[in-house]
Amino acid sequence: MNKTTLALSFIALTAAAQAGDYYPMPVQKQVVPAPECSLQWFLGASGGYLTDYDEPMYHLQFGAEKVCKSACCTHGFYLELGYTESDEDYGRIVLSDIDFDITSDAEIIPLTLNYKYECYWMDKFNWYIGAGAGVAFTDLEVSAGPLDESDDETVFYAQIFTGLSYNFTEHFEIFGGARYIYMDDPDLTGFSDFDDTASIDGDVLLELGLRWNF
């Protein structure tokens, strides 16, 4: 066997040995980065009309939304303080030759903790739904001639709501929608005939408002 044949045989044996020892490259797992989320605080205010109570109602809001860049929906929690009032005149009556007016003045101030789920709809419009629960502080004053009596009570209060919002800028938006209100009727001592004037249970509020995000 000549030197050329020996050299070729050696090369063939070396290649075969290397082919038998195969070490695959490790496969790296693809790491999906977590969405970039932040807590966005906001202040809000709204005004609306109670369709059954036939009075305006106003609200102030303060809370925060969890906003993620890769998500089209947000989750928000906020405190809300509301206010509405009603003045009723029941006319004049004559008692023992004395004639006088009977009037009532009622105030309702709800304080609630609310959850809002808001999603992108189109362009700069979003839609939202939510619910809240808390208490309502009620106060009723009844006047009948020289007599002037008042009473107050704190009762359970809840609401569900839905609507649309429009983002003028990253920090400023307006919204409009409707709320359905559930409220326990106050038990005002001595005013059973006037309790309805201090309750908005089952009413619907149509409202417009604005929010400032910071």
Secondary structure, DSSP 8 states (H G I E B T S, - for coil): --HHHHHHHHHHHHHHHHHH----------------EEEEEEEEEEEEEETTTTEEEEEEEEEEEEEETT-SEEEEEEEEEEEEEEEEEEEEEEETTEEEEEEEEEEEEEEEEEEEEEEEEETTEEEEEEEEEEEEEEEEEEEETTEEEEEEEEEEEEEEEEEEEEESSSSEEEEEEEEEEEE-----TT-GGGGGGG--TT-EEEEEEEEEE-
